[in-house]
């Protein structure tokens, strides 16, 4: 594992405390946990962005569909 693949120290400490095991097992578990955490954050961001986009499009469609009032006909 190189420096760019390092798990943040607070995450590594948490995983080491919870997981236990040998140092090799802990490193593998910490790495797996960090990958899962990152993947979960990306999926959550995609879902949130999709929801915001859908609400925005629905609002724009509702505004565009509202009928415009016809001007009254002139009286003779």
DRENTITI-930690 format. One line per 8 residues: number of its first residue (from 0); their letters; for each residue x, y, z of N, C-alpha, C. Coordinates in Angstrom, 2 decimals, always signed. Layout:
NUM = a = X,Y,Z,X,Y,Z,X,Y,Z  ...
***
This chain:
0 = xxxxxxxx = +0.85,-1.17,+0.00,+0.00,+0.00,+0.00,+0.89,+1.23,+0.00  +0.63,+2.19,-0.94,+1.45,+3.39,-0.97,+0.75,+4.53,-0.23  +1.38,+5.69,-0.17,+0.84,+6.80,+0.62,-0.48,+7.33,+0.07  -0.73,+7.20,-1.23,-1.99,+7.71,-1.78,-3.17,+6.81,-1.44  -2.89,+5.55,-1.04,-3.95,+4.62,-0.68,-4.20,+4.57,+0.82  -3.56,+5.43,+1.57,-3.67,+5.39,+3.03,-5.07,+5.75,+3.48  -5.50,+5.08,+4.49,-6.79,+5.35,+5.12,-6.57,+6.49,+6.12  -7.52,+7.42,+6.23,-7.35,+8.49,+7.23,-7.11,+7.89,+8.62
8 = xxxxxxxx = -6.26,+8.53,+9.41,-5.87,+7.95,+10.71,-7.04,+7.65,+11.64  -8.06,+8.52,+11.67,-9.17,+8.27,+12.58,-9.99,+7.05,+12.15  -10.12,+6.83,+10.84,-10.83,+5.64,+10.35,-10.01,+4.39,+10.63  -8.73,+4.48,+10.40,-7.85,+3.33,+10.65,-7.87,+2.96,+12.13  -7.84,+3.93,+13.01,-7.86,+3.65,+14.44,-9.18,+3.01,+14.84  -10.28,+3.50,+14.29,-11.59,+2.93,+14.60,-11.69,+1.49,+14.14  -11.26,+1.22,+12.93,-11.32,-0.14,+12.40,-10.40,-1.06,+13.18  -9.22,-0.60,+13.51,-8.28,-1.44,+14.29,-8.86,-1.76,+15.67
16 = xxxxxxxx = -9.53,-0.80,+16.29,-10.12,-1.02,+17.60,-11.25,-2.04,+17.52  -12.10,-1.91,+16.53,-13.26,-2.79,+16.39,-12.86,-4.17,+15.86  -11.99,-4.21,+14.87,-11.69,-5.45,+14.16,-10.78,-6.38,+14.93  -9.77,-5.86,+15.55,-8.80,-6.72,+16.20,-8.03,-7.54,+15.16  -7.46,-8.67,+15.54,-6.75,-9.53,+14.60,-5.30,-9.10,+14.42  -4.63,-9.79,+13.49,-3.22,-9.50,+13.23,-3.09,-8.18,+12.46  -1.91,-7.60,+12.42,-1.73,-6.34,+11.69,-2.11,-6.44,+10.21  -1.81,-7.59,+9.59,-2.15,-7.75,+8.17,-3.67,-7.78,+7.98
24 = xxxxxxxx = -4.36,-8.50,+8.87,-5.82,-8.56,+8.79,-6.44,-7.19,+9.04  -5.88,-6.46,+10.00,-6.41,-5.13,+10.30,-6.22,-4.19,+9.12  -5.04,-4.26,+8.47,-4.80,-3.40,+7.31,-5.79,-3.72,+6.19  -6.03,-5.02,+5.97,-6.98,-5.42,+4.93,-8.39,-4.96,+5.28  -8.78,-5.12,+6.54,-10.12,-4.70,+6.97,-10.27,-3.19,+6.90  -9.24,-2.47,+7.28,-9.28,-1.00,+7.23,-9.42,-0.54,+5.78  -8.68,-1.18,+4.90,-8.74,-0.82,+3.49,-10.12,-1.14,+2.92  -10.67,-2.29,+3.26,-12.00,-2.68,+2.80,-13.06,-1.72,+3.34
32 = xxxxxxxx = -12.94,-1.37,+4.61,-13.89,-0.44,+5.23,-13.84,+0.91,+4.53  -12.64,+1.42,+4.27,-12.51,+2.73,+3.61,-13.08,+2.70,+2.20  -12.85,+1.62,+1.47,-13.43,+1.50,+0.12,-14.95,+1.48,+0.20  -15.50,+0.72,+1.13,-16.95,+0.66,+1.30,-17.54,+1.99,+1.70  -16.84,+2.69,+2.57,-17.30,+4.01,+3.01,-17.30,+4.99,+1.85  -16.25,+4.98,+1.05,-16.18,+5.87,-0.12,-17.26,+5.53,-1.14  -17.46,+4.24,-1.39,-18.49,+3.81,-2.34,-19.87,+4.22,-1.85  -20.13,+4.05,-0.57,-21.42,+4.46,+0.00,-21.64,+5.96,-0.12
40 = xxxxxxxx = -20.59,+6.73,+0.08,-20.71,+8.19,-0.06,-21.01,+8.58,-1.50  -20.38,+7.93,-2.45,-20.64,+8.22,-3.86,-22.05,+7.83,-4.27  -22.51,+6.68,-3.83,-23.88,+6.25,-4.16,-24.89,+7.19,-3.51  -24.66,+7.57,-2.27,-25.56,+8.50,-1.60,-25.61,+9.85,-2.29  -24.47,+10.33,-2.74,-24.42,+11.60,-3.46,-25.17,+11.50,-4.79  -25.04,+10.37,-5.46,-25.74,+10.18,-6.74,-27.25,+10.15,-6.52  -27.70,+9.47,-5.49,-29.13,+9.42,-5.19,-29.66,+10.79,-4.82  -28.93,+11.51,-3.99,-29.36,+12.86,-3.59,-29.40,+13.79,-4.79
48 = xxxxxxxx = -28.39,+13.72,-5.64,-28.36,+14.57,-6.83,-29.50,+14.25,-7.77  -29.80,+12.97,-7.93,-30.91,+12.55,-8.79,-32.24,+13.06,-8.24  -32.43,+12.97,-6.95,-33.66,+13.46,-6.33,-33.81,+14.96,-6.52  -32.75,+15.69,-6.30,-32.81,+17.15,-6.49,-33.11,+17.47,-7.94  -32.47,+16.77,-8.87,-32.70,+17.01,-10.30,-34.15,+16.72,-10.68  -34.72,+15.62,-10.17,-36.11,+15.27,-10.48,-37.06,+16.32,-9.93  -36.85,+16.78,-8.72,-37.73,+17.80,-8.13,-37.64,+19.10,-8.91  -36.45,+19.43,-9.33,-36.26,+20.67,-10.09,-36.96,+20.59,-11.45
56 = xxxxxxxx = -36.83,+19.47,-12.13,-37.49,+19.29,-13.42,-39.00,+19.28,-13.27  -39.51,+18.64,-12.21,-40.95,+18.60,-11.97,-41.48,+20.01,-11.71  -40.74,+20.80,-10.95,-41.15,+22.17,-10.66,-41.16,+23.00,-11.95  -40.14,+22.84,-12.78,-40.07,+23.58,-14.03,-41.21,+23.16,-14.96  -41.54,+21.88,-15.00,-42.64,+21.40,-15.84,-43.97,+21.93,-15.34  -44.15,+22.00,-14.03,-45.41,+22.51,-13.47,-45.59,+23.99,-13.80  -44.52,+24.73,-13.78,-44.60,+26.16,-14.10,-44.91,+26.34,-15.59  -44.31,+25.53,-16.44,-44.50,+25.65,-17.88,-45.89,+25.22,-18.31
64 = xxxxxxxx = -46.54,+24.32,-17.58,-47.84,+23.79,-17.96,-48.99,+24.68,-17.50  -48.80,+25.49,-16.49,-49.88,+26.33,-15.98,-50.47,+27.16,-17.11  -51.79,+27.15,-17.24,-52.41,+27.91,-18.32,-52.29,+29.42,-18.09  -52.13,+30.11,-19.18,-52.04,+31.56,-19.13,-53.46,+32.11,-19.30  -53.84,+33.05,-18.48,-55.19,+33.62,-18.56,-55.36,+34.37,-19.88  -56.48,+34.11,-20.54,-56.80,+34.80,-21.79,-57.24,+36.23,-21.46  -56.82,+37.20,-22.26,-57.30,+38.55,-22.00,-58.79,+38.64,-22.34  -59.52,+39.43,-21.60,-60.97,+39.53,-21.87,-61.21,+40.14,-23.24
72 = xxxx = -62.35,+39.71,-23.88,-62.70,+40.25,-25.18,-63.26,+41.66,-25.00  -62.93,+42.54,-25.94,-63.43,+43.90,-25.80,-64.96,+43.95,-25.96  -65.59,+44.79,-25.19,-67.05,+44.97,-25.29,-67.38,+45.86,-26.47  -68.47,+45.54,-27.17,-68.88,+46.36,-28.31,-69.62,+47.58,-27.91
***
